[in-house]
Amino acid sequence: MPMVGLMTAVPMKQLVVDREQSGPVWIECFCTVGVTNAVRAGEPLLITRRMDGRHAQGTINIILVTNATLTMTALVGAVQVATESKTGTLIENKVLSSSRISSLATGTGTDAVVIASSLEGVHRVPYSGTHTEIGAMIGRLVTRCVQAGLTRSIRWCQTRSRQPDRPHVSA
């Protein structure tokens, strides 16, 4: 059975799960958000280290599962819309790149997007860009999930920084 595994340092209690539905088509999102190694696409390669000398951990993992049958073109479009929605949410929240104080982040150096769709089915979708119903659904859903995950991540980092004998991690 084909499968995908994603790695994250974000505690699973911070997992955001949400669903969007339009008529018979639904999409579910499973998302974890950590932004301690946030970057802007195209920046020079820098390895961010935490105050204790270890590499900073943070990633945004997005898994979208749908009952629609997405063509290869629609799968690529779904990744694009999910990525645009994630980036838009980071910019709206003014998440700074960890390598440049004055630069807004577009993601982290370890982000992943997974789209799961049936290969054959009734609800065949040839395209999924932002001008399609399923693209709009993906955009709304990913925006909500990344926003909720970002809020949870900031609270988690603040809680950890207040605990004794723990290194400070900024969000």
Secondary structure, DSSP 8 states (H G I E B T S, - for coil): --------SS-GGG-EEEEEEETTEEEEEEEEE--TTEE-TT------B-TTSSB----EEEEEEESSEE-HHHHHHHHHHHHHHHHHHHHHTT-B-SS-TTSB-SEETT-EEEEE--SS-SSEES--STTSHHHHHHHHHHHHHHHHHHHHHHHHHHHHHHSTT------
